[in-house]
Amino acid sequence: MQKNKYALEEEEILKFWEKNKIFERSITERPENKPYVFYDGPPFATGLPHYGHILSSTVKDVFPRYQTMKGKRVDRRWGWDCHGLPIENIAEKELGIKTKKQIEEFGVEKFNEFCRSKVLEYAEEWKKVIHRLGRWADMENAYKTMDPNYMESVWWVFKELWDKGLIYEGYRSMHICPRCETTLSQSEVAEGYKDIKDLSVVAKFHLKSGQKFADGKYEIKDSAYILAWTTTPWTLIGNVALAVGENIKYTALRIDGSLYIIATDRIEDVFADQKYEIVHNDLVGKDLVGLKYEPLFETDNKIENSKNGWQVVPADFVTTEDGTGIVHVAPAFGEDDLNLSKKLNLPFIQHIGMDGIIKSGYGEFSGLSVKPAGDVQITDVAVMKYLDGKNLLFDKTQYEHSYPHCWRCETPLINYATSSWFVAVEKVKNEAIKLSKDIDWMPNHIKDGRFGMWLKGARDWSISRQRYWASVIPIWVCDQDSKHQKVIGSIKELEDLSSQKVTDLHKHIIDKVVFKCDECSGKMKRIPDVLDTWFDSGSMPYAQMHYPFEHKEKFEDNFPAEFIGEGIDQTRAWFYYLHILSTAIMHKSAYRNVAVNGIVLAEDGKKMSKRLNNYPDPMKIFDQYGADALRFYLMGSTVMQAENLFFSELELREAYNKVINTLNNILSFYKIYKGEIKDAEIENAHLPAIDRYILSRLESSIEQVEESFTKYDSVKACRQIRLFIEDFSVWWLRRSRERFRSEQKNEREIAMTTLKYVLLKTSQMIAPLLPFTAESIWQEVKLDDDPESVHLSNWPKANKQMLDENLEQIMGRARRVVETGHSLRQKNSLKVRQPLAQISFAPGFGDFDDEIIPIILEELNIEKSVSKNEIKSPDSLEDHELEVTIDTEIDERLQGLGDLRDIIRAIQNLRKNMDLSPSEKVSVIYFADEKVKKFIESNNAEIKSSTNLDELSCKETDQENKVEISLGSVYFKVLK
């Protein structure tokens, strides 16, 4: 695809910035004592950047550019995210590894070093895209989360939490990924929900006969069952109890000789279309507590506390909203179940490992995967068939629900009881909520909405992962006494204890570092787990500066950050972890302002996918429209209001045409006439109304855009800029074109000086959003003592002396008159080049003075404005309180004026098509019949003057460039 001319200009501007070190100077030429700090959430370089990355990079470029123009020093160091499952999954695929066991067999050291080699695989491609986007960032000196300095600061963060009593080891039910064989945090689980179809079953739990219940009133006979419902049939193998609500009403009913106990409120749903006999309808949950039942499955494995199992127990989490009002309890696979198990000392059956495979000792089920990604129902079907064969299956159905999946490998997760190291978030939650009140969000509803609600529901954070390529947990434990523990907070501390040189803090290196226990004769060895990658991310403010080991004073003087920006999904991730760690360590929030964007989807509403080829290549978009058009489209869209955006090339093209192309057309016009300008000084009082209007619009727009940028509201800023450009081009420039060709030098100079002044300040106003277009304009219009680049200049101060709100309102009303007049012309099939006699607007609407009336008349090509009762042949339109009437009668004189306009326009179009400058004189010949020839000869002088001709003569010519007027046809040809 051939590159657009503006795209080529942008590439030249990139070279100009690079050659003259404009980015570097934009930092060094701002005072060190006026810093503006923003945190750049580092991306993975494991694939090519997509529009989501381009969007967030644009956000991180626009506001720092604005703050730079406000005189702030804005350091912009790039960072790379290097650790965690994204890298490990790539390594596994390339190495053909499918399980953790295979990683161990391959060798952790070899595996980690392979991961290291994949981290920056696409870094160069990233640099090209980010550079072409026009984003300024120091990518050559980027920090990496795998750097020893970064990882050492992560250790310091961990040690700070440990010393404050905010790290502990616990055993609880958490979500695990059976493929990755590791626990996941609350936020990671929240990222991966998908709608899937599962099997749900109602199982029959056979009650042992001879038992009395309800204070001895009733006795269990043969064939008595209690019914319980589950959407995870595989967990029934781990069942140890049935839970009822003590005050919930239950009923015993009989079908075909068998007795079934169920919550009364659930009878109609569970026994729909079945005939049954009510046996006992006066039961409540506490009447059933203590009833024993037969286990559904047998096992060869020894079970602790078995005497307390397989009975009905009370629980406060039981409801009658769904199921049977009786909950099957499997303590190894649910938080409520585990807590109940601890409280009642119930048996604990964990029949699967962390790989999701059923352990030996469970007969035909041993070796089955409970949630394989390829067929999530396979083991549930096996359990269902087993129950059916034992006459223990009451009902089964397909059940569609939202189910958590691994955010990286997309394997269905399992709720699994295991040990983990935690950050005690709930201890600092109240302080975190209090500190969050001082953070400003764009859009504002995120503050108390998505982010605020997530904070209120925050739970202790599981930070240990049973993986390999990550920052390690710096806890060493004695091999003689596990109570002897030491947390290491720095490389030096570890070197002093171990007498070993430490240069790399990754697992395969650091696990070899041991030292003597200072409480006994044992050896201290590091625990095997690594840290959740989000701990890396949440530590970023400190680790990017190697705090507190370096830059201590600089960091503390500049914390917290003024601004961060990322996608809405980060409310539960990066934004959250930054806030939690800074609350716990610094007792401050990590940031003051947040810009939250939505997600960029393909035009069809689907996730952008290379495989589906459902989005345009960003580099081709740059070539076709330029980076500025893409930047403006994204920053002005609803995606910057935290809503999803369906990427539309049509809307991108509209931004290109109405903003980029329009500004460049104005600049092209300026280049034609710029010889008339001496400087850009303006004496507002002596200017015509049209100039005073556009200057007021300029200064008010600068104020409005500044306020929008200060509030991180790019949508409003884009809207204000777009409206101003429309006023500048469609209204001021079009209304001023004849002034540039005027015979009066003073009139030409005033128009051009106004144009230069507006362009100069416009380039500054748009610079953060449209850095290339702004630079292109600046290089043409800047004064001798102006900075070399617009991006080295300061934000333009609004000249309040030029503000004239009353004039803006009057001109706005004039434009409404014009719009209505054009509508009337269109309604009556009257082209604009056809002069009309008269126009009137309703009394009291305009109060238009002698400067405004001529503008309206000229724009509508009407000769005069009169009072309404003077109109002979009225035609009118009403627009709220505005009524406009035009005279649609065209006499011979008006028709002749219209014909003259058509001829002049035709010749001007010929000149334009031949790329002739307005000052270049040429000759034109024409061919027409006698009537048309006579008409042209009678207007020869005016036609030549209006089109800058040496000669206009009638001669034989090719019958091309035909123009129709009321008198007939005429053919024109330009002779150079």
N, C-alpha and C positions, 0 to 999 in steps of 0.2 A: 504494500500500500504506500502511495506517495505521501510524504509528510505535508501536513497543512503549513501554510506560510507562517502562521503564528507559532506553530510548534518549532519550526526552524529558528525563529527569533528567540524563543525560549532557550533553545540550546546555545545560542550565541550569548545570551545573558548569563547562562551557567558558566560559560568560559570566562566572561567578564568578572563574575564574582570570584571565581577561583584564581584568576590571574592577579587580581587586586586584593585578594584575601579579605573580601567584604564581610564574610561571616566572622572570621577571627577578630576583625576590627570592630564589629558591632558589639563584641564583648569587651575587648581591651580598651575601647574608647569611652566606655561607661565607667563611672567611679566604683571602686571596690566597696566603698562604704554604703552603696545603694543596691544591695543584692536583691534579686527576685529568684526564689528557689521553687523549682517544680520537680516532681519525681516522675521519671519515665519508666513505667512498668516494662521490663525487658521481654521481648518476644523470643520464641525458639526459632532457630535458623534451620529447622528440619524440613522445610518446604518453601516454595515460592510465596512471596507475600500476596495476599488477596485483598479485596476491597475493604474488608474489616480492618486489616492492618493499615491500608492507605487512609481510611477514615480516621483512625486513632492517631496516625502520624500527622495528619493535617491539623487535627485539634491541638496536638502538641507543638505545632509550628506556629499556628495563628496567634495564640495568646502570648507565647514568649516574644514573638515579633512585636506585638503591640506594646508589651511591657518594656522592651528594648527602646522603642520610640518614646516611651514615657520617661526615659533616662535611667532605666534600671540595668544592672549588669546581670545577664541571664546566662549562666553556664549551662551547656547542653551536652552532657556526656552520655553517649549511647551505652546500652547494656545488653548482654545476651543471657537468656535463661538457658541453663545447660544441663540441669539434673532431672531425674525422675522418670516416670513411666513413659512419657512421649519418646525419650531417647532410647530407653530400654526396649520398647516395643519395636522400634525401627531396627535395632541391633538383632533382636530375636528373629524378625522376619528374614533379614539378610543372612543370618547364620543358620536358618532352618531350625531354630529352637522353639519348642512348643510348651515346655514345662520348666518350672524352677529346678527340678532335678537335673535336667539337661544342662542348665547353666552351671550347676555345681560340678557336673562331670566335665564340662568344657573348661572350667577353671574361672573363678571369680576375677582373678587378675587379668586374664586374657579378655574376659567379657567386658570389664570396666574400661580397659584400654581401647577396646573396639568402640565402646560408647563414646569415649573421648574423641575418637577419630571422626565420629559422625556429627558431633555437636555443631560445627560451623560449616557443614557441607554446602549450604546455600548462602553463606555470608556474602559472597561477592555479588550474587544476583540481588540480594537485599540492598546492598549498597547502590547498585545501579537504579533500582526502582525508587528508593528514598531520595537519591540525588536528583533523579529526573522529576520527582514530585515537587522539588524545590524546598524540601524540608531541610533545615539547618540543624545538624547534630554532629558531634565529634565521634565518628565511627571508627577512626583510626586508633584512638586511645580508649576503646570501649572496655568497661569492666565486664567480667564474666563470673557467673555464680560458682564456677568451678575453680577460680583462682584461689590460691592459698590465703591471700589477704582477705578476700571476701569470706571464705569459710571460717577463718579465725574469728572474724567479727560475729559470725553466726554462733560460734561457741561462746563468745562473750555474752550474747543475748541469752542463750540457754543458761549460762552460769548465773546471770542476774536473776532470772526467773527462779532458779533453784534456791538461791540465797534468800529470796523473798518468800519461800515456801509455796511456790506456785507450780512446782513439778512433782508429780507423784505417779506411782505405778498402780494400776487398778485392773480388776477383772470384771468385764461387763460384756453385755451383748452389743455387738457392733456389726455394721455391714462389712463384708469382705468380698474381694474378687477371687473366685476359685481358680481362675486362670493365672492371675498375677500372684496369687497366694499372699495377699497382704490386706491389712485393714485399710479403710478409707475414712476420711473425716466427714463431718456433717455437711460441709459445703460441697465436697466431691460427690457425695451421694446425691445431693440436690441437683447437680448438673446433668445427671444421666437418666432421668425418668423417660420411659417409653411405654406406649400402650401395647400390651400383648394379651394373647388369649391363653388362659390357664384352665386346668381342670379343677373344679371345686367338688368336694364330696361331702355327704352327710354320712358319717360312720356310726355303726351300731356298737355300743360298748355294753357287753353282756354283764349284767349285774349278778353277783353271786346270790344264789337262792338261800332262803332262811333268814335273811337280814330283816330286822324291823326298823321302821323309820317313822317320822312324824310323831315323836314321843311314844312310839310303840303302837300307834293306832293301826298301822299297815305293815304287811310283811311281803317280802319279795318271793314270788313263786318262780317256777321255771319260765324260760322265754321272756324275761324282762330286760329291757334295754334302756339305756340313756343315750340320747342322740346329740352329737356334736358336729359342727360344720367347720371345714377348713379350706382355704384356697391353696395350701401347700401340702398336698397329701403325703409327700416324702417325709415331712416332719412327724407324721403319726408313728413312725418307728421309734422316735424319741419321746413318745407320750408317757407321762408318769402320773397325771392327775387330770380331773375335770373340774372346772371352776364354775360356780354359780353365784348369782347375786343374792345375798341373804334375804333381802326383802322383795325380790322379784317373784311374781306369781308363776307357779308351774302347774302343769296338769299331767296326770297319768291317763293315757287312753289306750284302747285295745283295737288292733286290726288283725284279723285272721288268727286269733288266738295268742298273739304276742302283745306284751305291754310295752308302751313307749312313753318315756318322760321327756317333756319339752316345755319351754316357756309358753305360758298361755297366749301371749300376744303374737307368737310365731306360728300358731296352729294353722291358721288359714293359708299362709304362704307355703309352709312345708307339706301340709296334707291336702293341698288343693286337689279337688276332684276325687278324693278318696273317702270311702265310708268308714267311719270310726265310731267307737263307743266310749263315752267319757266314763272313766272309772273313779278317779279322784280329782276333783277340781278345787280343792281347798288347801293346796300345798304352797309353801313359800320356800325360798332357797335354803334357809337354815334347817328345814325339815329333812333335806336331802344330804346335808353335810355328814360325812363319815361313811356313806354307802361305798362298799367295795365292788370293783368290777375286774373282769379278766383282762390282762394285757392283750392288745391286738396282735402283737408279734412276739416271737421267741428269740432268744439270743444265747450264745455260748459264753458271753462275757459276764464277768462278775459285776454286780451293780451294788454300789454302796447305798445304805439307808433304804433298802427295798421294802422293809416293813412299813414304811410311811407312804409307800406309793400306791398307785392305782385305786384311788378313792376320790370321792367328791369333796372339794374344799371350797371355802368361801373366798371371794375376791371382789374388790371394789371396782375393777375395770370391766366387769361384765355388763353388757347392755342387751336390749332386745331390738336394736335397730336393724340387724340382719342375722342370718344364720338361724340357730335354734335357741339362742339365749343361754347356751352352755358352751364354754370355751375349753378347747383341748389344750392342755398345758405341756409344753416341751421346753424345759428350762434352758437348753443349749441353744435355742433358736428364737429368742425374743426377750426384750428387756423386761416387760411385765412378768413374763414366765420365770425369768431368772431371779427377779426380786422376790417373787412369791415362793420360789424354791428355797431361797436363803431363809426366808421368814419361817417357813413350815418344815425346814429340814427334809425336803423331798429328795428322791433319787435324782441323779443327773446322768442322762444318757446322751453322749455326743457321738452319734453313730457315723459321722463323716469327719474327714480331715479338712484342713484349710484348702485343699485342692478340690473339695466338693465331691470326692469319691467316698462311697460307703465302705466302711472298714470291714475287715474280716469278722466272722462270728455272727453275721446277720443273714445266713442262708443264701437264698437265691438273689438277694439284693446286693450282696457284697460285690464290690467292683463297679457298681453302677455310678454314673455321675448324676447328681440330683438336678442340676440346671445346665445341661450342655447347651452352648450357644446355637448349635444347629437344630436341636429339637428339645425345647424346654419342657415338653410334656412327657418325654419318654419314660422317665422313672415314675412319674405320677400315674401313668397308665399301668405300669407294672404293679404299683401299690394297689390301684383300684381293682385290677384283675384278681390280685391275691385276696382282697377283702370280699369280693364277690364270690370267690370260690369257697370262702369260709362262712358265707351267709352273714357277713358283717358290713355289707354295703347297703345303705338305705336308699341313697339317691346320688346322682352325679349330673353335672352340667358344665357347659363351657362358660367361662367367666372372664370377661374382658375388663382389665383394670390397668392402672398406671403402675409400672414396676421399675425399680432402680436398676440401672446397668452401669458397668464400669465406664467412666468418662473417657477412657482411652481405648480399651480393647473391645468395648461394647458387650462384654459377657454379663449375663444376668447376675446380680449380686445375691449374697446369702446373708441373712441375719445369723450371727455366729458368736457364741460366747468365747472370749479369749482374753488374754492379758495384753495390756498396752500401757505405754507411758502417756500421761496426759498433762496438758496445761490447765490449771484450775481456773478456767474462764469465769465460772460462776462466782468466784471470790471477788473478781474485779468488774463484774457485769454492771452493777449499779453506778460505779464511777465511769465506766465506758459510756453508759447511757447519758449520764450528766454531761460529760465532755462533748458528746455528739451534738448537743444543742447549739454549740458555738460554730458548727460547720455549716457553710452555705452550699446548697446544692442547686445545680441547674440540670433538669427542671426541679423545682422546689419540692414537688410531691414525693420525691424519693426519700427525703430526709426522714419524715415520720412514717412513710409508707414502706416501700420495699426494704430499705436499709434499717429504718427504725424498728420495724416488726421483727426483722432477722436478729437484731441486737437483743430485743426483749426475749426472744426464744433461744438465745445462745446457751449452749451447753459446754461442758468441759471438752477440750479439744484433744482428740487422739492424734499424737504427733509421731508415733513410732511406726515404721514401715519395715516389713520383712523382705527388703529388696537390697540392691547393690550399688547402683550408680546415683549417689546422693551425698549430701552432707551427713556425717555420722552423728549419732547421739554420743556426746562426750562424757559418758558415764563408765568408770572402771569399777569392777566388782572383784572382791577377794575370792580366790578359788577355795579358800578354807572356810570362810564365813561370809555368806551373802549379805549380811548386815553391814559389813565393812565396804563402804562405797565412797568414791571420790569423783567429783565433777571437775573437769579441766576447762579452764576458760581462756587459755592462750597457748600458743606454740612454745613459748619460753617455759611456761610452767611444766608442760609435758617433757620438754628437753631436760629440765633440771631434775625431774623425778626419775626419768628413764636413762639419763646419760646417753641419749641417742640424738642425732641430728634429725630434725623433722622438716621436710620440705614439701610434703604432699599430705593432705588430710583425708584422702579417700579411703574407703573401707579396706581395700586389698593391701594398702600400705599401713594404715594406722592400726589394723587389728594385730599386726606383728609387734607393736610397741607395748611392752609389759614393764612393770616396775614392782618393787617390793611394797607389801602392805605395811603401813606404819603402825598398825594395831596388832599385828600378829606376824607369823613367819611365812604367810601365804604370798601368792603372786596376784597382782592386780591385772585383770584382763578386761578389755572393753566388751560391753554387751554387744550382741551381734546386730541389733536393729539400726536402721538409718532414720533420718528425719523426713517427715512429710515435706515435700518440695515447697508447700506454701509457707513453711517456716523460713525457708530461704527468701521467699518473696516478701514476707512480712518484715524481715530483717534488713531489707534493702536500704532504708535511709542511713543506717549505721554502716552496713557492710560495703556499700559503694565507696565510702570514704575511709574504710579501714579504721573506723572509730571503735574504741577509744585509743587505739595504738598510734594513729596518725590524725592530723587535722582536728585535734580535739576542740580547740578554741573556735575554729571556723565552723565546725558542725554545730556546736552549742549556740553560737551566735545566730545561726540560720535555721534553727529547728523551732517550730515545724515548717513544712513546705507551705508556700502560698497556694499551690494549685496542683491537682492531679486530674487526669482524665482517662477513662477507659469505658468499655462497654457495660451495659446494665447487668450482665452476668457477674461482674466483679463486685457487685454490692454484697454478694455472699462469699466472695473470695478475697481478692487483693485488697479492696477497700477495707474489708472487715478485719483481715489479719494485720494490716498496718495499724489499724485503730486499736485492736486488742493488745498487741505487743507494746505499742507506745504508751497506752494507758497503764499497763502493768509496770513498765520500766521507767518511763519519763513522767508519768502522771499528766500527760498532755495528749491531745489528739495529734496524729502525725501530719495533718494537713488542715488547711483553712477553707479551701474552695474546691469543689469537685464538679466537673462537667461530665455528664453521663450520656453516652450515645446508645442508640438501639443497635439492632443487628441488620447488616446489609444482606438481603436475600436476592436470589435471582428474580428476574421479571415475572416468572411463573409462580413465585411465592415459595419455591423450594430452596433448600440450602444450596449455595453455590458449589458446584462439583465439576472437577476436571473431567471425570468419567462421563458425566451427562452433557458436558460442553454447553452449559446453560448460562454462561456469562462471557462478555468480551474480554480479551486479554488486555490488562491495564496498559502495557506498553503500546499496544495498537491504539488504545484510546488516547494516550498522550500524543501519538503521531497524528491522529485525526482531528483532535480538538484542542490539544495542548493541556498542560497540567492545571492552569488557572481555571479553565472551564469545569474540570472535574472537582477541583477544590470548592468552587463556588456552589456547584450543584449539591455536593455533599453537605457543606456547612450551612446551606440555606434550607435543607430538607427537614422533614419531620424526624429523621433519624437522630438529629441533635436535640430532640425533645424526648429521647429515650423510647421512641417507637420504632418498629421495624420498617425498613425501607425496601421496597421491591425495585431493584436497580432498573432504571428506564433510560435507554439511550435517547429516546425522544425528548425526555425532560432535560437530559444533559445537553442535547443539541439546542434546546430552547435557552438554557443558561448561556451557552456559547454565543448564540445569535443576539440575544437581547442585552448581554453584558459585555462579553469579550469583544465580539465583532463590532458592537456599537461604539465602544470606547476607542477601538483601533480606527474606526471610520472617522471619528471626531479628530483623532490625532492626525490622520491622513489629510483631513481638511486643513488642519492647523499648518501642516508642512507646506501646503500650497501657498498660503498667504503670510507665512511667518516673517517675511521681510519687512512688513509694516510695523513691527513691534520694536520698541526701544527698551522697555522694562515691563515689570509686572506690577508697578505701583498703581493704585486705584484711588481716585477721588470720588467717593460714592455719591456725594451730593450733586454732582454735575452730570451724572449718568442718566440715560433714558430709563424708563420704567422697566423695560424688559431685562436690562442689565442689573438694575437694583434688585429685581425679583430673583434672578438666578444666583446672585451673590448672597442674598438672604437665605435662599434654599441651600446653598453650599454651606454657609456658616451654621445654620440650624441642623443640617445633616451631620456635620462634624460633631456637634454637641450630642446628637442622638446616637450616632455610631459609637462615640466614646463611652457613653453611658452603657450601651449594650455590651461592648467589650469588657468594661469594668465588671459587669454582672455575668460574664462568660456566656452571654446569650448571642450566639452566632446567627441564629435564625432571624432575630430581629435586626441585627446589623446588616445581614444580606438583604433583607426586605427594604431597609432604609436606603442602602446603596443602590439597589435596583430602581427604586422610585426616583432617586435623584438623577441617575443616569438617563432615565426616560425623560424627565423634565429638561435635562441639559440638552439632550439630542432632539427629541421629538418636538419640544416646544421652543426652547431658546435658540438652538442652532438653526432650526428651520425658519424661525421668524427673523433670524438675523442674516440669512444668506445674502440678501441683496445689499446689506450694509458693507459686506466685504468687497463688493464690486462697485461701490458707490464712487461717483466722480469727486465727492468731497473727501479729501484726505483725512480730515479730522474725524469724520464718521467712521472711516475704515480703521483708523488707529484706535479709536475707542472700542470698537467691536473686537479687534484683535487683542488688545491689552486685556480686556475682560476675559476673552477665551484663554489666554495664557495664564492669567491669575487662577481661573477656575481649574484648569488642567493641572497646574502645579499643586494646588492644595488637594485636589481630587486624588492625585497620585499618592499623596501621603495618607489620605483617608482610607484608600483601598489597599495599601501596602501589606498589612498583615494577612488579608484574605487572598489578594491577587498579586503576589510579589513580582511576577514577571511583567504583567501589564503595567504595574506601577513603575517598575524600573524603566520600561520602554518609554513611557510618557515622560518620566523625570529626566532622562537623558536628552530629550528634545527641548524641554521647557525650563530646566533649572537655570538659575542665575549664576553669574561668575563666582560669587562667594558662597554658593550652596555646597553642601557635602557632595562627595564624588558619587554616592549612591543614595537613593531614597531611603534605603534601610540603615543609613548612617545619620539620617536626619531625625529631628524630634517630631513628636506628634503635633500636628498643626493646632494652634490655639484658635478657637472660634473668635472672630472679630465681632464683638457684640454691637459695635457701631453700625455694622452692615445688616444686622438683624432687623427685619421689618415684618412682623407677624401679620399686621393689617394688610400690607401689600400682598403677602403670600395668600391670604384668604381671598382678597379681591381677584387676584390672578387665577386662583382656583375656581372662583365663580365664572370668570371669563372663559376658562377652559370648558366649563360645563355648558355655557352658552354655545361655544364652538362645537362641542360634541353633539349637542342637540341640533344645531344648524346643519351639521354634516348628515345627521340622521334624516332630516327633512329633505336634503338634497337627494340622498339615496332613495328615499321613498318616492320622489318625483322624477327619478332617473335623470338628475341634473349633475353632470360631472363638475368637479371643482374648478376646472379651467374656464367654465362658462360664467362670466360675471352676471350678478343679479343686481337688482336696483335697490332693494331696501330690506331692512331687518328691524324687528322690534322685540323687546323683552318686557315682561310684566313690570309695572311701576313698583318701586320699592325694593326690587331684587338686587340690582347691581350697584347703584350709585357710581357707575363707571365714569371716570373723568376723561379729559381730552387726550390723555396718554394711552388709556386702555382701549377706548373705542376704536382707534385706528388699527390696533393689533387684532381685534375681533373681526373687523371688516376685511383686513388684508388676508387673514387666515381663511375666511369663508368666501373671499372674492365677491364681496358685496360693496356697493358704492356708498351707501349712507345708512345711518341709523335714524329712525323716526319714531314719533309717538304712535301708539297702536291704532288710533282712530284714523290715521292717514293712509293705512294700507288699502290698496284697491282690491287685490286678489289674494286674500290671506290663505295661508296654510300653516298650521301650528302643531306643536307638540308640547305637552305639559310634563314637567319633571319635578315632582314634589311641589315646592313653592315657585319653581321656575317655569315660566311660559315663554317660549320663543316662537315668533311668527316671521316667516319670510315671504317676500313677494316672488311668486314663481312665474310671473309673466315676462316673456323675453321678446323685446321689440327688435327691429332691424339693427339699431345701434348696438345693443347688447350682444346680438348674434355676431356682429362684426368683431367686437372685442373678443368674443370667445374664439372665433376663427383665428384671430391674430395670436392669441395665447397658444393655440394648437400648433401653429406654424413655428413660433419661437421655440416651443418645447421640442418639436421634431428635430430642429436644427441642433439644439443643445444636446439631444440624445446622440445625434450623429457625431458631434465633437467628442462626447464622453466615450463612445464606442471606439473612437480612433485614438484614445488616450491623449487628447490635446489639452494642454493647460489652459486655464481661463484667459491668460494674457496673450496666448498665441493667436495671431490673426491668420485667417484663411479666407478663401473665396468659396462661394456656393453657387451652383447652377441649378435651375429647376425647369421642369416642363409641365405646362398646364394649359387648359383651354383659355379663351379670351376673358371670360368672366373672372376666373381665379387670377389670371395674369394681371388684369386691371386692378384687382384688390391688392395684390402683393406690391405692385408698382406704387399704389397710393400710400402704402405703409412701409416703403422700402427703407427709409431712414431709421425708423424705430426698430425694424427687424435687425438691421445691420448693427445698430448701437447695442441692442439687447443680447446679441449673439457674437459680438466682436468680429465682424466680417470686414474684409477689404472691399469685397464686391459681391453683389447679389444680382444675378442676371438670368434671363430666360433663354435657354438653349436646349437643343436636343440632348437627351440623356437616357441612360438605361432606366427602364421602368421598374426600379426598385425603390425602397424607402418611401413607400406610398403613404400619404396622409390624406384623410378624408375630412373636409370641412363642409359647411352648409352649402357653399357655392359649387362644390365638386371635388375632384381629386387633383393632387399635386405630387410630383416626384422630385426628390432632392438628391444632390450629390455634392460632397465636399471636395474641393481642389486644394491641395497643399501648395 
